[in-house]
């Protein structure tokens, strides 16, 4: 007896997207509770806003083009800093994981920098490199590079030694080991580490524009806060939060698509 496609159990939309729907439901309940509090508590609008006003402010920022412009300004240093962090971090992490002496020499230094409050160095970076793209790019790079370094290093150390021995027994050199064994084995770790690096990079662009900038999404948040335009300030903050969620989920989707055996990661 054969089973046709019509006989297969039908999975409803709610069942297929249960996690997404639960997440959206929790967000909606939170916003409704936030809005409802204002019906009973007379909050001062100079210190807090409510979702309905924030939504109106967001519409105004979108229609006026201010939000798109600020995001486009911030996107340049973020993209350059994050890509540079990925390239340098992955390369350095692979070398540290493969070359034991290099790893022992650099690991304490990397750990110190990673554990240090690098955000506190932002004013110093701005002083040396200015308030333009260079200073903000460097801040993003410093905050984003270490997750790539440590995850790439962990990925190299987790490589199956059997694969290395097979390549060597077939006459492969160092180049073959790097390109055919180490890099492919490290990629799942790098993708997982990029989730952390994305969050740190977004913090970097905000911090860089908080201290010294005349445009950008971080500058807009600081400006609206100084002007007590809390509805627009919260609107910009929510946009950053949405971007962070979308980018993180995009990385997770790419990880599931490229490495389906790591579904539980």
Secondary structure, 3 states (H helix, E strand, C coil): CCCCHHHCCCCCHHHHCHHHHHHHHHHHHHHHHHHHHHHHCCCCCCCCCCHHHHHHHHHHHHHHCHHHHHHHHHHHHHHHHHHHHHHHHHHHHHHHHHCHHHHHHHHHHHHHHHHCCHHHHHHHHHHHHCCCHHHHHHHHHHHHHHHHHHHHHHHHHCCCHHHHHHHHHCCCCHHHHHHHHHHHHHHHHHHHHHHHHHHHHHHHHHHHHHHCCCCCHHHHHHHHHHCCCHHHHHHHHHHHHHHHHHHHHHHHHHHHHHCHHHCCC
